[in-house]
């Protein structure tokens, strides 16, 4: 505000319309969110593909090499952080005649 010598005052102001800029920023935020969502989806697919490579196609169980890699990582981590961990190893026998007969619904064959 500026005062003139005769008691009158002048007010000067400048207005700038920021609607276009705000709309562009909003569009950029939406595009960024869409890209981040696609990246999360791609990461999930990468993990799924990686898991499939570590598993056998017939059973879906992890291969022994994957188990050994994970075991090495855990041993290294345990050593670095001075903590203990436990391991449980279960060996499964292939299904025999008795189990196959039970699956077929013929319990008398057992």
Secondary structure by P-SEA (a helix, b strand, c coil): cccccccbbbbbbbbbbaaaaaaaaaaaaaaaaaaaaaaaaaaaaaaaaaaaaacccccccccaaaaaaaaaaaaaaaaaacbbbbbbbbbbccccaaaaaaaacccccc
